[in-house]
Amino acid sequence: MGLFSKLLNRPGSQSAKGFAWTDAALPQVAELEADLKLLSDDELGEAAAAAFSDFAGREAHIRFAGIAREAARRTLDERAFDSQILGLFGLLSGNVVEMATGEGKTLVGAMAAAGYALQGRTVQVLSVNDYLAGRDREWMAPMLDLLGVTSASIDQNSTLENRQAAYASEVCYAAVSEAGFDVLRDRFITEDAEKRIPERDVVIVDEADSVLIDEARVPLVLAGSTEIDPADAKIAELVDGLSKDEHYDVSPDGRAVSLTSDGIDLVEEKLGGIELYGDDSETLAAVNLALYAKALVHRDVDYLVHGGRVRLISDSRGRIAQLQRWPDGLQAAIEAKEGLETTESGEILDSITVEELITSYRLICGMTGTAVAVGDDLREFYDLEVVVIEPNLPLQRVDEEDRLYIMESSKEKALIAEIVEQHKTGRPVLIGTRSVSDSERLAEQLSEKGVAVQVLNAKDDSREAEIIARAGTKGTVTVSTQMAGRGTDIRLGGEEVAELGGLLVIGAGRYQSSRLDDQLRGRAGRQGDPGRSIFFTSLDDELMHRVPEASRFVTAGDDKGRIDNRRAQALVEHAQRVAEGENTAIHRDTWRFNQLVQKQRGLVLEKRSRVRKDGEGQDDVRAKAKDRLVEVEAEFGEEVVAKALTETLLFHLDERWVEHLAFLTDLREGIHLRTLARERPHEAFNKESIQAFASFWPDVVDTSAEAIEAAEFTSEGVDLPAHGMKRPSSTWTYLTTETTFGSDIETFVKKVQRK
Ligand SMILES: Nc1ncnc2c1ncn2[C@@H]1O[C@H](COP(=O)(O)OP(=O)(O)OP(=O)(O)O)[C@@H](O)[C@H]1O
């Protein structure tokens, strides 16, 4: 998004939804203040209730803003700044608001939640994790109470009753994943009393860019237990003994790996003279998965081993991704590589992507520190506009030009020299690294130079608050992996540190996305503090592999290997735009595939609800199993038979959906290969999936009728499990990382699973 569109979406502009009047409204909000101060708490609550019933449109918003500001002042000791009032208007008009780090987005979100609730709407505030959902709700509850708005939060450990009560309150705080899992669980209920989320009305998304764009494609999965074979330990051991270049090659972009002919010979020999590329495609797939796990998935970069388990590291957050796992076969291969026990695995009952979840709400809005760079994507995928809110106090941070080096080693040397130099003055320094292993290496090198460092990485985020609290004090050097997002407010250690220039943020390399860079820079210069940021890059950095033309500059360095050349520096940003463009293209692709799946799922869910509530499908089954049903009805009565029919139909409908979902996944993976030539993949996919879906309901009726014919009735109806209609013994939920890998890996996974 260029400067032009950036300007367009300043508050007061026409393009953001409903936003044309807000700047001018600020004095009017301020005018209310003196009178509102005179009200008792009860009277203020009454005024809040009346704001939207006695007033309308612009006037209602202005009154409400005044009341919310007063409520926050009384209960939280935070009188909302003008910038926060503008943020509130942005959210109440259904936009994504961009406000810098430390500008107080938590309060803005809570005021907006109250504003929607007082208009009779139900609100969910979605955060990126349980901790933030709980913290924010607890923090904001006194204000919401005073405004007469009920609120609650849920987390992983909430019971069914907790959840139902929480979603029934006017404002519910939850992690995105928990809300998604509850939507999935609600799809499989057999009684109304099990339903968790009554409706999805307004959603306020915190860290909107990472949720709506970076994590949009992550599928949340509800799985049911099945038995699976553990990954083959013998193959893992064999593959572990292979050497790079001799036995296998890794592609230059690091995304593919293949055996060399020596590698093939060795594997074939060790597996007792089999022919790897012969008929036994399962062994080949298992070898490929093990090789993938060995060569392309790196410990301390992509995952950690923690408490005897493989824990994925979130790409965009540099932290342990809670509840996240790889597709089953790969997860098992990595567990085998680390010599760990294979964890549970199962059949996917249903899944929902973060994007599907969010777009299922009637109204979406959100806040984040970095949205402008994905403004076009937000418009394309969510029909959302970005509103940029100027900081409460002007930004004082200075962002330096990148320092570009030829080689990784020259970059590292310069980076360390800079840190040592700055540290001598006592200025606090925060260094952001790309991976856990980078952060550990850098910390070690700095210790060798006599610089004491505190390290913050995914291995230990329990001490995060404590480490961050110190990061702005004199003489502190902090090395951290990407810590995008919330709860990381770095306060300067007083006047002395301000005089040293405030916090210095150093990026040890650019991220794939400029937003992640900006989030790191944003740690310095909060609320008008002084600060500075510098990024160090080298032509060796993975990001720079995307721009082959960068190799022209390998001879352009000075004696320290630094390339002081504008054109070369511009290539860094170019590489980032290439990476971001690839991401959008993948997003668009997934989006198109998901459209149809979503439609079919909608039809199935409607059908399911009619089967459950209106007895739909009973006549269809009766038509097929007439004699049998007449017979049992005479013996046990209509009611018993109707209940048995409903249960049987629901069972087969759910099972048929699991099957259809697996078919669609297979189809989607294969489609690119089959349509290389002429047909467009999406069209071919649509055609075939529509064909397959045509038999969905007839199949459900047929299998149900067969089951009814064969079933033994008692006065209780039919004992479904005793007749082979067993639902999974347990279900559990997780996130997968489908999109990190190409379709190859998914194909291997499938083959191994089928084994
Ligand atoms: N109106 C206000 N008056 C005084 N203090 C405020 C006000 N609004 C927010 N704060 C304080 O500013 C700090 C940052 O608030 P908050 O964590 O909500 O910021 P944020 O925008 O979410 O930042 P980040 O992007 O780092 O999460 C908190 O300590 C909060 O108490």
The ligand as an SDF file (V2000), in Angstrom:
LIG
                    3D

 31 33  0  0  0  0  0  0  0  0999 V2000
   -5.7300    6.9210   28.6600 N   0  0  0  0  0  0  0  0  0  0  0  0
   -4.6840    6.4350   29.3310 C   0  0  0  0  0  0  0  0  0  0  0  0
   -4.1550    7.1030   30.3590 N   0  0  0  0  0  0  0  0  0  0  0  0
   -3.0880    6.6050   31.0290 C   0  0  0  0  0  0  0  0  0  0  0  0
   -2.4920    5.4320   30.7530 N   0  0  0  0  0  0  0  0  0  0  0  0
   -2.9690    4.7200   29.7310 C   0  0  0  0  0  0  0  0  0  0  0  0
   -4.1030    5.1650   28.9640 C   0  0  0  0  0  0  0  0  0  0  0  0
   -4.3620    4.2450   28.0280 N   0  0  0  0  0  0  0  0  0  0  0  0
   -3.4470    3.2680   28.1790 C   0  0  0  0  0  0  0  0  0  0  0  0
   -2.6130    3.5460   29.2010 N   0  0  0  0  0  0  0  0  0  0  0  0
   -1.4880    2.7180   29.6620 C   0  0  0  0  0  0  0  0  0  0  0  0
   -0.6170    2.4890   28.5550 O   0  0  0  0  0  0  0  0  0  0  0  0
   -0.0270    1.1950   28.6130 C   0  0  0  0  0  0  0  0  0  0  0  0
   -0.1970    0.4620   27.2920 C   0  0  0  0  0  0  0  0  0  0  0  0
   -1.5410    0.0510   27.1180 O   0  0  0  0  0  0  0  0  0  0  0  0
   -1.8820   -1.2100   26.2280 P   0  0  0  0  0  0  0  0  0  0  0  0
   -1.1450   -2.4000   26.7070 O   0  0  0  0  0  0  0  0  0  0  0  0
   -3.3360   -1.2790   26.0940 O   0  0  0  0  0  0  0  0  0  0  0  0
   -1.2150   -0.6960   24.8800 O   0  0  0  0  0  0  0  0  0  0  0  0
   -1.2190   -1.3580   23.4680 P   0  0  0  0  0  0  0  0  0  0  0  0
   -1.6020   -0.3150   22.5200 O   0  0  0  0  0  0  0  0  0  0  0  0
   -2.0450   -2.5710   23.5260 O   0  0  0  0  0  0  0  0  0  0  0  0
    0.2960   -1.7040   23.2860 O   0  0  0  0  0  0  0  0  0  0  0  0
    0.9500   -3.0350   22.6730 P   0  0  0  0  0  0  0  0  0  0  0  0
    0.8410   -2.8710   21.2050 O   0  0  0  0  0  0  0  0  0  0  0  0
    2.3340   -3.0410   23.1860 O   0  0  0  0  0  0  0  0  0  0  0  0
    0.1740   -4.1480   23.2400 O   0  0  0  0  0  0  0  0  0  0  0  0
   -0.6790    0.4980   29.7820 C   0  0  0  0  0  0  0  0  0  0  0  0
    0.1970    0.5130   30.8620 O   0  0  0  0  0  0  0  0  0  0  0  0
   -1.9100    1.3260   30.0770 C   0  0  0  0  0  0  0  0  0  0  0  0
   -2.2420    1.2780   31.4370 O   0  0  0  0  0  0  0  0  0  0  0  0
  1  2  1  0
  2  3  1  0
  2  7  2  0
  3  4  2  0
  4  5  1  0
  5  6  2  0
  6  7  1  0
  6 10  1  0
  7  8  1  0
  8  9  2  0
  9 10  1  0
 10 11  1  0
 11 12  1  0
 11 30  1  0
 12 13  1  0
 13 14  1  0
 13 28  1  0
 14 15  1  0
 15 16  1  0
 16 17  2  0
 16 18  1  0
 16 19  1  0
 19 20  1  0
 20 21  2  0
 20 22  1  0
 20 23  1  0
 23 24  1  0
 24 25  2  0
 24 26  1  0
 24 27  1  0
 28 29  1  0
 28 30  1  0
 30 31  1  0
M  END
$$$$
